[in-house]
Amino acid sequence: MKVKKKGETKVPESIFRKYRRLVRILKPQGSLLVAFSGGVDSSLLLRAAVEALGNKVLAAVVDSPIVHREEIRTARSIARQLGVPLRTVRSDDYLAEEFKKNSPLRCYVCKRALFRRLLDLARKEGLAGVVEGSNLDDELDYRPGKKALQELGVRSPLKEAGLRKAEIRLLARHFRLPNWDRPANACLATRIPFGQPVEPEWLEKIDRGESFLKKLGFSQVRLRHHGETARIEVRPEEISLAVKPENRPKIIDRLKKLGWTYVTFDLEGYRTGSLNPSARKRKT
């Protein structure tokens, strides 16, 4: 009988079976490059790849204006913890007109350009392929980028193993990955409505604005850019933090200094992909 150690997370056997399936999916590859964002999904994937393939694993993090600075720092820290070499891939694909015009296929354009670059890196390093961290729950949202992954032959082993977000968090906690409970974070371009151009200067301001809000105690933040208006989404139970006498004027002052004329809080609260076509459809 296995005795649970103090502080150890209890993970149902059904979830461990999925994790073992994940390792089995990875092992036949022989060697892999893991697209590593520093989030909990790709962290568990990287950990499983090391278990399956040992030192025949390379991680790659993207350094781009559409990526939060804190995500890059986290990726470097976890790669060191897992003993995996990490390459930083600098990307300026956001400058391409096709991406900048911000159509509903923006994610497809971005993924296609990025993963072509990662596949080139894998070939140069003599690695068999590239994997990334989409999970089964991602199928529930608008994800045009998955078409690019399919076209390029990039696999999503977490999804293949049937792992969902909550299960990934349980496993990450069990394996003592420090970001097991870290809120999900999408690329900064998702803060700008489709059809409104993605301008580099606003990506930087959104990054700085969200970092400021997190320092005030908001655990999950989306700072949506609507021209002159900043629309803030946080967890519904944290909306009360915004109206505290010590916080409200700070938020208004900081975001106006960053360039917004109007500052609003979304009473519906944070929800994944609120600017996506599927989200707007659900609200009608």
C-alpha positions in Angstrom: 0.0 0.0 0.0 1.4 3.4 -1.0 1.6 5.8 2.0 0.8 9.4 1.2 3.6 11.6 2.4 2.9 14.8 4.3 2.2 17.7 1.8 1.9 15.3 -1.2 -1.0 15.9 -3.6 -3.4 13.0 -4.0 -3.8 12.3 -7.7 -6.4 9.8 -8.8 -5.0 6.7 -10.6 -7.1 7.5 -13.7 -5.1 10.7 -14.1 -1.8 8.9 -13.5 -2.8 6.5 -16.3 -3.1 9.5 -18.6 0.3 10.7 -17.6 1.8 7.3 -18.3 0.1 7.4 -21.7 1.7 10.8 -22.3 5.2 9.3 -21.6 4.4 6.4 -23.9 3.4 8.8 -26.7 6.7 10.8 -26.3 9.1 7.9 -26.0 9.0 6.6 -29.6 10.0 10.0 -30.9 13.6 9.5 -29.8 14.3 13.2 -29.4 12.2 16.3 -29.3 12.1 20.1 -29.2 9.4 21.3 -26.8 7.7 24.6 -27.5 8.0 26.0 -24.0 5.9 29.0 -22.8 6.6 28.7 -19.1 2.9 27.9 -18.5 1.7 24.9 -16.5 0.7 22.9 -19.6 4.1 23.1 -21.4 5.9 22.6 -18.1 4.2 19.3 -17.5 4.9 18.4 -21.1 8.6 19.2 -20.7 8.8 17.2 -17.5 7.2 14.2 -19.2 9.6 14.6 -22.2 12.6 14.4 -19.9 11.2 11.3 -18.3 10.6 9.7 -21.7 13.7 10.8 -23.5 16.3 12.0 -20.9 18.9 14.4 -22.3 17.5 14.2 -25.9 15.1 17.1 -25.2 15.5 20.7 -26.0 13.1 23.5 -24.9 12.5 26.7 -26.9 10.9 29.9 -25.5 9.7 32.7 -27.8 10.9 36.2 -27.0 8.4 38.5 -28.7 6.4 41.7 -27.9 3.3 39.5 -27.8 4.7 37.5 -24.9 4.6 38.7 -21.2 8.1 39.3 -19.8 7.2 37.3 -16.7 6.4 34.2 -18.9 9.9 34.2 -20.3 11.5 34.5 -16.8 9.3 31.6 -15.6 10.3 29.5 -18.6 14.0 30.0 -17.9 13.6 29.1 -14.2 11.6 25.9 -14.8 14.0 24.8 -17.6 16.9 25.1 -15.1 14.9 23.2 -12.5 14.3 20.3 -14.9 17.8 20.4 -16.2 16.8 21.1 -19.8 18.8 23.3 -22.2 16.6 26.3 -23.3 16.9 28.2 -26.5 15.4 31.7 -26.8 13.8 32.2 -30.3 13.4 35.9 -31.0 10.4 36.6 -33.2 9.2 39.7 -35.0 6.4 37.9 -36.8 4.0 40.4 -35.2 5.4 43.0 -37.6 4.1 41.1 -40.7 1.1 42.9 -42.2 -0.9 39.7 -42.3 -0.7 39.4 -38.5 -0.8 43.1 -37.7 -4.2 43.6 -39.5 -5.6 41.3 -36.8 -8.2 39.2 -38.6 -9.9 36.3 -36.8 -7.1 34.1 -38.4 -4.4 36.0 -36.5 -3.5 33.0 -34.4 -3.2 30.8 -37.4 -0.8 33.3 -39.1 1.3 33.5 -35.9 1.5 29.8 -35.2 2.4 29.0 -38.8 5.3 31.4 -38.8 6.5 30.5 -35.3 6.4 26.7 -35.7 8.1 26.9 -39.0 11.0 28.5 -37.2 10.9 25.9 -34.4 10.9 23.1 -36.9 13.9 24.6 -38.6 15.7 24.8 -35.2 14.8 21.2 -34.5 16.3 20.1 -37.8 19.5 22.0 -37.2 19.8 20.3 -33.8 19.1 16.9 -35.2 15.9 16.4 -33.3 13.0 14.3 -34.5 10.2 16.8 -34.2 8.4 19.5 -32.3 5.7 19.2 -29.7 3.5 21.8 -28.0 1.3 22.1 -24.9 -2.4 22.3 -26.0 -4.7 20.2 -23.8 -8.1 18.7 -24.4 -10.0 21.7 -22.9 -8.5 23.9 -25.6 -10.9 22.2 -28.1 -13.7 24.1 -26.3 -12.5 27.6 -27.5 -11.9 29.3 -30.8 -8.3 28.1 -31.7 -7.5 28.8 -35.4 -3.9 28.1 -34.6 -4.4 24.4 -34.4 -4.9 24.3 -38.1 -1.3 25.5 -38.6 0.0 22.8 -36.2 -1.8 20.1 -38.1 -0.4 21.4 -41.4 3.1 21.4 -40.1 2.9 18.1 -38.3 3.4 19.5 -34.8 1.9 17.2 -32.2 0.0 18.1 -29.1 0.7 15.1 -26.8 -1.2 16.4 -23.8 -4.3 16.4 -25.9 -3.5 13.0 -27.4 -3.2 11.6 -23.9 -6.7 13.0 -23.0 -5.4 15.4 -20.3 -7.6 18.3 -19.2 -6.4 21.6 -17.5 -7.5 20.6 -14.0 -5.7 17.2 -14.4 -2.6 18.9 -15.6 -2.6 21.2 -12.6 -2.9 18.2 -10.2 0.0 16.4 -11.9 2.1 19.5 -11.9 1.5 20.0 -8.2 2.3 16.4 -7.5 5.6 16.8 -9.4 6.3 20.0 -7.5 6.4 22.3 -10.5 6.3 25.8 -9.1 3.8 27.2 -11.5 1.2 24.4 -11.0 -1.5 27.0 -9.8 -0.4 29.9 -12.0 -3.3 31.5 -13.9 -3.4 30.8 -17.6 -2.0 33.5 -19.8 -2.5 34.0 -23.5 -0.4 36.1 -25.9 -0.9 39.9 -25.5 -2.4 40.2 -29.0 -5.6 38.5 -27.6 -6.3 41.8 -25.7 -6.9 43.7 -28.9 -10.3 43.1 -30.7 -10.2 41.6 -34.2 -10.1 44.2 -36.9 -8.2 46.7 -34.7 -4.5 46.8 -35.8 -2.0 45.2 -33.4 0.5 48.0 -32.7 3.8 47.1 -30.9 3.5 50.2 -28.6 0.1 49.0 -27.3 1.4 45.4 -26.7 4.1 46.9 -24.4 1.5 49.1 -22.6 -0.8 46.2 -22.1 2.1 44.1 -20.6 3.0 47.0 -18.2 -0.6 47.6 -17.3 -1.3 43.9 -16.5 1.9 43.6 -14.5 0.8 46.7 -12.4 -2.6 45.2 -11.7 -1.2 41.9 -10.6 1.0 43.8 -8.1 -2.2 45.2 -6.6 -3.3 41.7 -5.8 -5.4 40.6 -8.8 -4.5 37.0 -9.5 -6.0 36.7 -13.0 -6.0 39.8 -15.3 -6.9 40.7 -18.9 -6.5 44.3 -19.9 -8.5 44.6 -23.1 -7.6 47.5 -25.4 -10.6 49.2 -27.0 -9.0 52.3 -28.6 -9.2 55.0 -25.9 -10.8 52.6 -23.4 -9.1 50.1 -21.2 -11.5 47.3 -20.2 -10.2 45.3 -17.2 -11.3 41.7 -16.6 -10.5 40.0 -13.3 -12.0 37.2 -11.3 -15.5 38.2 -10.2 -14.6 37.6 -6.5 -11.7 40.1 -7.0 -13.7 43.0 -8.5 -14.2 44.5 -5.0 -10.4 45.1 -4.9 -10.8 47.6 -7.6 -13.1 50.0 -5.7 -11.0 50.0 -2.5 -10.1 53.6 -1.7 -6.4 52.9 -1.9 -6.6 51.0 -5.3 -9.2 52.8 -7.5 -7.2 56.1 -7.9 -4.0 54.2 -8.5 -5.5 52.1 -11.2 -7.0 55.1 -13.0 -3.8 57.2 -12.7 -1.5 54.3 -13.9 -3.6 53.3 -16.9 -4.2 56.9 -18.0 -0.5 57.5 -17.9 0.0 54.5 -20.1 -2.3 56.1 -22.7 -5.9 55.2 -22.1 -8.5 58.0 -21.7 -11.2 55.8 -20.1 -10.7 53.0 -17.6 -13.5 50.5 -17.0 -14.0 47.2 -15.1 -16.0 44.4 -16.8 -18.6 43.3 -14.3 -18.9 39.9 -16.0 -15.4 39.3 -14.9 -12.6 37.3 -16.5 -13.5 34.6 -19.0 -11.3 32.9 -21.6 -11.3 34.5 -25.0 -13.9 37.1 -24.4 -12.9 38.8 -27.7 -13.2 35.6 -29.8 -16.0 35.1 -32.3 -17.3 32.1 -30.3 -17.5 34.1 -27.1 -19.5 36.9 -28.8 -21.8 34.2 -30.3 -22.5 32.7 -26.9 -23.5 36.1 -25.5 -26.2 36.8 -28.3 
